[in-house]
Each structure stands twice: as structure tokens, then as C-alpha cells.
Amino acid sequence: MHIRYARCGGLDVHKRMIAACILLRGPLGEAQQEIRRCGTMTRDLLELVDWLQSQQVTHVAMESTGVYWKPIWNILEGQVAVILVNAPHSKAVPGRKTDTTECRWSAEWLQRGLLRSSFVPPTPIRQLRDLTRLRTSLRQDHTAVANRLQKILEDAHIK
């Protein structure tokens, strides 16, 4: 099958750990694979970026796992081309799934151009969404507290 990206990687993202696999193709088509695990703290993510850049990785694929993908996206964005894949698309693959196999599958599928990227809005729009969602949450909290206070006052026969 045709190789679209000669130097790419796949990430399997969890709350406290990332499994990363890079696939490198030489000029004669020889394949090289390396798998590493790293943490999700900023220091660990910066080390991941350094490793990817030292291997001249151009594209990275990762699943959209809850909100855990966001800090990784923010750090990788602008360093390499990042493809965010909808998790159910890769869950349909039969067989035993481990962190290592999932990151390797992501890298292999990306290398052959078989992954479709999810839409991720530009940074200003993501920041605006975060602010509006926070405002909505604070308004709901305010209403809940006001209702609770009114109930307590009515239970105490204070109107």
C-alpha cells in the first residue's frame, strides 16, 4: 500500500500516560519503528516534542480521548501536523488492544493516509468556547445557590 507520510507517529493518550510510536521509512523503503511511554505533565510533553523533532516526524495522529488530548494538541500544534481521530473509528478494529498496539496502529494508518481528521477550531475560537462554557457554568451555579438559599429561608419561615 502507498506510503503517504515517511516519518509519522501515533499517540495513545490516557490521563497520566501517553504511548507513542514513530514509524520512519528510509529512502530505500526500509522501515524503522520506535515506541516510548511518557507522562502527561508539561515537562513530559516537551520531552515528547523534542523526541519527535529529533526523529524529524512530520505528522502525528492521536485519538480524541475525553479532554486528555487537549494539552497534547496545544503543545504539538505548530511543531508537527497533528491529526485528531474520532475514537470510535479505531475501536472497530478486531483483536486484543493494548496501549502499544493502539499507538502502532494509529501510526501505521496515518502513514498510509487511512485516518480522517476531526475538525479542531483555531485557537481563538477554542479559547472563546472555553470562556463561554465557563460563563454558562457559573450562571448555573449562581442560580442553584440562589434557589438553595431561598429554600433554606422558606424552611426557616423567613420571607
C-alpha positions as a Python dict, from the first residue, in 0.01 Angstrom:
ca = {
    (1, 'M'): (0, 0, 0),
    (2, 'H'): (118, 352, -79),
    (3, 'I'): (311, 536, 197),
    (4, 'R'): (180, 891, 233),
    (5, 'Y'): (400, 1007, 524),
    (6, 'A'): (751, 868, 556),
    (7, 'R'): (806, 998, 910),
    (8, 'C'): (497, 985, 1128),
    (9, 'G'): (378, 890, 1473),
    (10, 'G'): (79, 765, 1665),
    (11, 'L'): (-20, 850, 2022),
    (12, 'D'): (-242, 657, 2261),
    (13, 'V'): (-346, 917, 2518),
    (14, 'H'): (-452, 849, 2876),
    (15, 'K'): (-494, 1068, 3181),
    (16, 'R'): (-144, 1009, 3322),
    (17, 'M'): (39, 835, 3038),
    (18, 'I'): (95, 852, 2663),
    (19, 'A'): (215, 562, 2450),
    (20, 'A'): (395, 698, 2144),
    (21, 'C'): (506, 511, 1834),
    (22, 'I'): (704, 657, 1546),
    (23, 'L'): (739, 492, 1207),
    (24, 'L'): (1024, 601, 985),
    (25, 'R'): (1077, 499, 623),
    (26, 'G'): (1421, 536, 471),
    (27, 'P'): (1490, 638, 111),
    (28, 'L'): (1502, 271, 9),
    (29, 'G'): (1176, 189, 189),
    (30, 'E'): (1331, 26, 495),
    (31, 'A'): (1105, 58, 798),
    (32, 'Q'): (1206, 157, 1148),
    (33, 'Q'): (976, 167, 1450),
    (34, 'E'): (1029, 302, 1800),
    (35, 'I'): (782, 301, 2088),
    (36, 'R'): (807, 507, 2407),
    (37, 'R'): (589, 592, 2702),
    (38, 'C'): (581, 931, 2866),
    (39, 'G'): (380, 1120, 3125),
    (40, 'T'): (130, 1396, 3064),
    (41, 'M'): (291, 1674, 3266),
    (42, 'T'): (418, 1974, 3067),
    (43, 'R'): (782, 1869, 3114),
    (44, 'D'): (699, 1522, 2976),
    (45, 'L'): (511, 1667, 2679),
    (46, 'L'): (802, 1895, 2594),
    (47, 'E'): (1033, 1591, 2601),
    (48, 'L'): (789, 1416, 2366),
    (49, 'V'): (806, 1712, 2125),
    (50, 'D'): (1187, 1710, 2142),
    (51, 'W'): (1192, 1337, 2063),
    (52, 'L'): (951, 1378, 1770),
    (53, 'Q'): (1155, 1667, 1631),
    (54, 'S'): (1484, 1482, 1676),
    (55, 'Q'): (1340, 1200, 1465),
    (56, 'Q'): (1208, 1454, 1208),
    (57, 'V'): (850, 1334, 1247),
    (58, 'T'): (618, 1542, 1030),
    (59, 'H'): (270, 1407, 1121),
    (60, 'V'): (120, 1266, 1441),
    (61, 'A'): (-219, 1101, 1495),
    (62, 'M'): (-399, 1067, 1828),
    (63, 'E'): (-747, 972, 1944),
    (64, 'S'): (-987, 1224, 2092),
    (65, 'T'): (-995, 1069, 2439),
    (66, 'G'): (-1217, 1284, 2664),
    (67, 'V'): (-1033, 1609, 2735),
    (68, 'Y'): (-693, 1445, 2773),
    (69, 'W'): (-597, 1522, 2413),
    (70, 'K'): (-622, 1900, 2459),
    (71, 'P'): (-290, 1975, 2637),
    (72, 'I'): (-107, 1746, 2395),
    (73, 'W'): (-270, 1919, 2099),
    (74, 'N'): (-178, 2261, 2238),
    (75, 'I'): (189, 2168, 2274),
    (76, 'L'): (220, 1977, 1944),
    (77, 'E'): (28, 2233, 1739),
    (78, 'G'): (273, 2429, 1528),
    (79, 'Q'): (552, 2175, 1589),
    (80, 'V'): (415, 1890, 1375),
    (81, 'A'): (95, 1833, 1181),
    (82, 'V'): (-148, 1680, 1432),
    (83, 'I'): (-444, 1470, 1328),
    (84, 'L'): (-718, 1417, 1586),
    (85, 'V'): (-906, 1095, 1518),
    (86, 'N'): (-1251, 1014, 1648),
    (87, 'A'): (-1203, 722, 1891),
    (88, 'P'): (-1495, 504, 1768),
    (89, 'H'): (-1336, 485, 1421),
    (90, 'S'): (-1035, 296, 1556),
    (91, 'K'): (-1228, 92, 1814),
    (92, 'A'): (-1389, -115, 1542),
    (93, 'V'): (-1064, -300, 1475),
    (94, 'P'): (-1083, -662, 1594),
    (95, 'G'): (-821, -816, 1819),
    (96, 'R'): (-661, -751, 2152),
    (97, 'K'): (-595, -384, 2216),
    (98, 'T'): (-306, -259, 2426),
    (99, 'D'): (-153, 86, 2450),
    (100, 'T'): (137, -31, 2235),
    (101, 'T'): (-79, -181, 1962),
    (102, 'E'): (-312, 118, 1952),
    (103, 'C'): (-33, 373, 1910),
    (104, 'R'): (131, 150, 1646),
    (105, 'W'): (-200, 110, 1458),
    (106, 'S'): (-253, 487, 1464),
    (107, 'A'): (95, 543, 1322),
    (108, 'E'): (53, 275, 1053),
    (109, 'W'): (-289, 402, 944),
    (110, 'L'): (-161, 758, 936),
    (111, 'Q'): (143, 653, 734),
    (112, 'R'): (-87, 509, 469),
    (113, 'G'): (-332, 800, 478),
    (114, 'L'): (-622, 594, 616),
    (115, 'L'): (-717, 829, 902),
    (116, 'R'): (-966, 1112, 873),
    (117, 'S'): (-903, 1410, 1096),
    (118, 'S'): (-1171, 1559, 1318),
    (119, 'F'): (-1230, 1932, 1297),
    (120, 'V'): (-1050, 2128, 1567),
    (121, 'P'): (-1129, 2501, 1563),
    (122, 'P'): (-847, 2756, 1559),
    (123, 'T'): (-700, 2867, 1894),
    (124, 'P'): (-903, 3194, 1931),
    (125, 'I'): (-1230, 3008, 1879),
    (126, 'R'): (-1130, 2733, 2125),
    (127, 'Q'): (-1046, 2998, 2385),
    (128, 'L'): (-1377, 3177, 2327),
    (129, 'R'): (-1565, 2846, 2361),
    (130, 'D'): (-1389, 2777, 2691),
    (131, 'L'): (-1484, 3121, 2824),
    (132, 'T'): (-1849, 3096, 2718),
    (133, 'R'): (-1878, 2746, 2867),
    (134, 'L'): (-1726, 2870, 3193),
    (135, 'R'): (-1970, 3163, 3199),
    (136, 'T'): (-2264, 2927, 3141),
    (137, 'S'): (-2144, 2702, 3423),
    (138, 'L'): (-2103, 2995, 3662),
    (139, 'R'): (-2454, 3123, 3579),
    (140, 'Q'): (-2598, 2777, 3651),
    (141, 'D'): (-2406, 2760, 3980),
    (142, 'H'): (-2534, 3107, 4074),
    (143, 'T'): (-2894, 3005, 4006),
    (144, 'A'): (-2857, 2682, 4205),
    (145, 'V'): (-2714, 2867, 4507),
    (146, 'A'): (-2990, 3131, 4492),
    (147, 'N'): (-3258, 2859, 4479),
    (148, 'R'): (-3096, 2672, 4769),
    (149, 'L'): (-3080, 2992, 4979),
    (150, 'Q'): (-3445, 3068, 4905),
    (151, 'K'): (-3545, 2716, 5014),
    (152, 'I'): (-3349, 2747, 5340),
    (153, 'L'): (-3512, 3082, 5415),
    (154, 'E'): (-3860, 2945, 5344),
    (155, 'D'): (-3792, 2639, 5563),
    (156, 'A'): (-3699, 2880, 5844),
    (157, 'H'): (-4025, 3077, 5781),
    (158, 'I'): (-3836, 3382, 5664),
    (159, 'K'): (-3982, 3551, 5360),
}
